[in-house]
Amino acid sequence: MSGHSKWHNIQGRKNAQDAKRGKIFQKLSRDLYTAAKAGGVDPDGNPGLRLVMEKAKAANMPKDNVQRALDKASGAGGANYQELTYEGYGPAGIAVLVEALTDNTNRTASNIRSAFKHAGGELGTSGSVSFQFERKGYLEISRGEDAPAVDEDQLFEDMLEAGADDMKTYEDQFEIYTDPKSFPAVRDALAEKGYVFASDEVTMVADNPMEVPADKAESLVKLVDELEADDDVSAVYTTAE
């Protein structure tokens, strides 16, 4: 879910470990497809793909999942996969952006439309909500008792020196935002200084996050969960704050 809000009170009642594992695999599958599509499916000749495959191995991602992502990129088996974006509004008028990778557009569109309907939302037309998001590089550094000690002032200086655009501080994490093009350089520069990232990706970030009314929060979470559970869906972003 974009906005990187933790939804502590709601998601704490779910099986967070399984959900997190599934989302990690989902992101890795997307990254594998993107890297293989850009530079080929041979990791020896594609450093970007090799890096993602190393991440997949570290996350204990099943080999079948890895191969399926590579097959999608190479067109193995004759399947023709398309990258599509769906836009709509969820409960309380929260904008929702859905990225999908599919070999059957009718199936995917039907499933996504049903998910919006189940949550009381509505699937919109192209361009109806995308203007509310901006693609940015995102780095998350955990803080707290169970995380390595990080000096906030030093991190702020280091991230500016590395070329990042902005940093937000929360009770349990630091969030650093960059231009997508400078993201790899910023990430590498901070990693060299010893910072450990809980998350590092290029993602879609809401320009003006909205507060979700308490009586709509559960419905919004269910909408995002249903969308993310679809095998064709690569990523889900919302304007929820």
Order of alpha helices (4+ residues) and beta strands (2+ residues): alpha-alpha-alpha-alpha-beta-beta-alpha-beta-beta-alpha-beta-beta-alpha-beta-alpha-beta
